[in-house]
């Protein structure tokens, strides 16, 4: 069992900043090593897209559309991943979903999502 609990979304203005957090917990987390954690987003009528991921082996990786504005980081002890989003744009409006996969695991785990709305 893996629970991913996100927080930090909201309604902001163009150019504002937000910080998202996501903590992984549950029996599977406590018995294994969380490998990759990250964030995807999905806007209405659009496919889910990668925002950023981070792991010990691969380090951080961000989509080209956000790499100059978003920073992903992680607390490996707390099994928590963060997404610092700066200079937000209307096109960043979406539901942001936390993602995790156990080390050497094959199953993807998803959070419920947190809404980010950027108003112009």
DAGI-V245425 format. One record per residue. N is the residue number from 1. RES is the residue in one letter. PHI is phi as a letter, one per 40 degrees, with the letter a starting at -180 (999 if undefined). OMEGA is omega in radians with two decimals (NA if undefined). D_LAST is the distance of its C-alpha to the last C-alpha in whole Angstrom. Layout:
((N & RES & PHI & OMEGA & D_LAST) (N & RES & PHI & OMEGA & D_LAST))
This chain:
((1 & X & 999 & 3.10 & 40) (2 & X & b & 3.01 & 37) (3 & X & b & 3.06 & 34) (4 & X & b & -3.09 & 30) (5 & X & b & -3.11 & 28) (6 & X & c & 3.02 & 25) (7 & X & a & 3.01 & 23) (8 & X & h & 3.13 & 20) (9 & X & c & 3.11 & 17) (10 & X & i & 3.11 & 14) (11 & X & b & -3.12 & 11) (12 & X & b & 3.10 & 9) (13 & X & c & 3.07 & 6) (14 & X & d & 3.13 & 5) (15 & X & g & 3.13 & 9) (16 & X & c & 3.12 & 11) (17 & X & b & 3.02 & 14) (18 & X & a & 3.06 & 16) (19 & X & b & 3.09 & 19) (20 & X & c & 3.07 & 21) (21 & X & b & 3.09 & 24) (22 & X & a & 3.13 & 27) (23 & X & b & 3.11 & 30) (24 & X & c & 3.11 & 33) (25 & X & a & 3.13 & 36) (26 & X & h & -3.04 & 39) (27 & X & d & -3.12 & 43) (28 & X & c & 3.13 & 42) (29 & X & c & -3.08 & 40) (30 & X & c & -3.10 & 43) (31 & X & c & -3.10 & 45) (32 & X & b & 3.06 & 43) (33 & X & b & 3.08 & 41) (34 & X & c & -3.10 & 38) (35 & X & c & -3.11 & 37) (36 & X & c & 2.94 & 34) (37 & X & b & -3.14 & 30) (38 & X & a & -3.08 & 27) (39 & X & b & 2.94 & 24) (40 & X & b & 3.05 & 23) (41 & X & a & 3.13 & 19) (42 & X & a & 3.08 & 19) (43 & X & c & -3.14 & 16) (44 & X & d & 3.10 & 18) (45 & X & g & -3.12 & 20) (46 & X & b & 3.12 & 20) (47 & X & c & 3.06 & 23) (48 & X & c & -3.12 & 23) (49 & X & b & 3.11 & 22) (50 & X & c & 3.00 & 24) (51 & X & b & -3.13 & 21) (52 & X & a & 3.04 & 24) (53 & X & b & -3.14 & 28) (54 & X & a & 3.07 & 30) (55 & X & a & 3.11 & 34) (56 & X & c & -3.05 & 37) (57 & X & c & -3.02 & 39) (58 & X & b & -3.08 & 36) (59 & X & g & 3.13 & 33) (60 & X & c & 3.08 & 30) (61 & X & a & -3.12 & 28) (62 & X & b & 3.06 & 24) (63 & X & c & -3.12 & 23) (64 & X & d & -3.07 & 22) (65 & X & c & -3.07 & 19) (66 & X & b & -2.94 & 18) (67 & X & c & 3.13 & 21) (68 & X & c & -3.05 & 20) (69 & X & b & -3.09 & 17) (70 & X & b & 3.09 & 19) (71 & X & b & 3.08 & 22) (72 & X & b & 3.08 & 25) (73 & X & a & -3.02 & 28) (74 & X & a & 2.97 & 30) (75 & X & b & -3.04 & 33) (76 & X & c & 3.12 & 36) (77 & X & c & -3.10 & 38) (78 & X & c & -3.08 & 35) (79 & X & f & -3.10 & 34) (80 & X & b & 3.09 & 31) (81 & X & b & -3.11 & 28) (82 & X & b & 3.03 & 25) (83 & X & b & 3.07 & 22) (84 & X & c & -3.09 & 20) (85 & X & b & -3.13 & 16) (86 & X & b & 3.09 & 15) (87 & X & f & -3.07 & 12) (88 & X & c & -3.11 & 10) (89 & X & b & 3.12 & 8) (90 & X & d & 3.13 & 7) (91 & X & c & 3.04 & 10) (92 & X & c & 3.13 & 11) (93 & X & c & -3.09 & 11) (94 & X & a & 2.90 & 15) (95 & X & c & -3.13 & 18) (96 & X & c & -3.06 & 19) (97 & X & b & 3.07 & 23) (98 & X & c & -3.06 & 26) (99 & X & b & 3.07 & 29) (100 & X & a & 3.02 & 32) (101 & X & a & 3.12 & 35) (102 & X & c & 3.07 & 39) (103 & X & d & -3.09 & 41) (104 & X & g & 3.09 & 43) (105 & X & c & 3.14 & 41) (106 & X & b & -3.10 & 40) (107 & X & c & 3.07 & 38) (108 & X & c & 3.12 & 34) (109 & X & b & -3.07 & 33) (110 & X & b & 2.99 & 29) (111 & X & c & -3.12 & 28) (112 & X & c & 3.13 & 26) (113 & X & h & 3.06 & 22) (114 & X & b & -3.05 & 20) (115 & X & c & 2.99 & 16) (116 & X & b & 3.14 & 13) (117 & X & b & -3.13 & 10) (118 & X & b & -3.08 & 7) (119 & X & c & 3.08 & 4) (120 & X & c & NA & 0))
